[in-house]
Amino acid sequence: MKLKGTKFQVKVWRYLVKIPVGSIKTYSEVAKAIGKPLAVRAVANAIAKNPYPPQIPCHRVIRSNGSLGGYSAKGGLKTKKKLLKKEGIIV
């Protein structure tokens, strides 16, 4: 799959693919994992522009306080919650 976006966006999206089914990460954890610990908002913005949800599993990223955050794909948060539940994650 050829990803079109900024270098930063592609870096974030490539990391998301590595999050195992049934696991979640926070936006902050993603930022740290890609070597940009202070770029939490930028990570959230890159995730919001994900061109291939749920193939690139942005639904597995939540806020540090345990809330869902956002989901820009069709169905919004309702879909995000459904996808997480299907993977055995209740938020």
C-alpha positions as CSV (number, residue, x, y, z in Angstrom):
1,M,0.0,0.0,0.0
2,K,1.5,3.3,-1.1
3,L,0.8,5.9,1.5
4,K,0.5,9.5,0.4
5,G,1.0,12.1,3.1
6,T,3.8,14.1,4.8
7,K,6.8,12.2,6.1
8,F,5.5,12.7,9.6
9,Q,2.0,11.4,8.7
10,V,3.4,8.3,7.0
11,K,5.7,7.6,10.0
12,V,2.6,7.7,12.3
13,W,0.5,5.5,10.0
14,R,3.3,2.9,9.7
15,Y,3.5,2.8,13.5
16,L,-0.2,2.3,13.8
17,V,0.0,-0.8,11.7
18,K,2.3,-2.4,14.3
19,I,-0.2,-2.0,17.1
20,P,-1.5,-5.6,17.7
21,V,-5.2,-6.6,17.4
22,G,-6.7,-6.3,20.9
23,S,-4.2,-3.7,22.1
24,I,-4.5,0.1,22.5
25,K,-2.0,2.9,22.7
26,T,-2.4,6.5,23.7
27,Y,-1.6,9.5,21.4
28,S,1.3,10.2,23.8
29,E,2.6,6.6,23.5
30,V,2.5,6.9,19.7
31,A,4.4,10.2,19.8
32,K,7.1,8.7,22.0
33,A,7.3,5.5,19.9
34,I,8.1,7.5,16.7
35,G,10.7,9.6,18.5
36,K,8.7,12.8,18.8
37,P,7.5,12.8,22.5
38,L,6.3,16.4,22.4
39,A,4.3,16.0,19.2
40,V,1.1,14.6,20.7
41,R,-1.2,17.0,18.9
42,A,0.6,16.5,15.6
43,V,0.2,12.7,16.1
44,A,-3.5,13.2,16.7
45,N,-3.8,15.3,13.5
46,A,-1.9,12.8,11.5
47,I,-4.2,10.0,12.8
48,A,-7.2,12.1,11.9
49,K,-6.0,12.2,8.3
50,N,-5.5,8.4,8.1
51,P,-6.6,7.5,4.5
52,Y,-7.2,3.8,5.2
53,P,-9.2,3.2,8.3
54,P,-9.5,0.5,9.7
55,Q,-6.7,-1.1,7.6
56,I,-4.4,1.4,9.3
57,P,-5.9,0.8,12.8
58,C,-6.2,4.3,14.1
59,H,-9.1,3.1,16.2
60,R,-6.6,1.5,18.6
61,V,-5.3,4.9,19.7
62,I,-7.1,6.6,22.7
63,R,-6.5,9.6,25.0
64,S,-4.3,9.3,28.1
65,N,-7.3,9.7,30.3
66,G,-8.9,6.6,28.8
67,S,-11.5,8.3,26.7
68,L,-11.8,7.5,23.1
69,G,-10.6,10.7,21.6
70,G,-11.8,11.1,18.0
71,Y,-12.4,9.0,14.9
72,S,-12.7,10.7,11.6
73,A,-13.8,7.7,9.6
74,K,-17.4,6.9,8.7
75,G,-19.5,6.5,11.8
76,G,-17.3,8.5,14.1
77,L,-16.9,7.4,17.7
78,K,-19.7,4.9,17.4
79,T,-17.7,3.0,14.8
80,K,-14.4,3.3,16.9
81,K,-16.1,1.9,19.9
82,K,-17.6,-1.0,17.8
83,L,-14.2,-1.8,16.3
84,L,-12.5,-1.8,19.8
85,K,-15.3,-4.0,21.2
86,K,-14.9,-6.5,18.4
87,E,-11.2,-6.7,19.4
88,G,-12.1,-7.4,23.0
89,I,-11.4,-3.9,24.3
90,I,-14.1,-2.2,26.3
91,V,-13.5,1.5,26.9
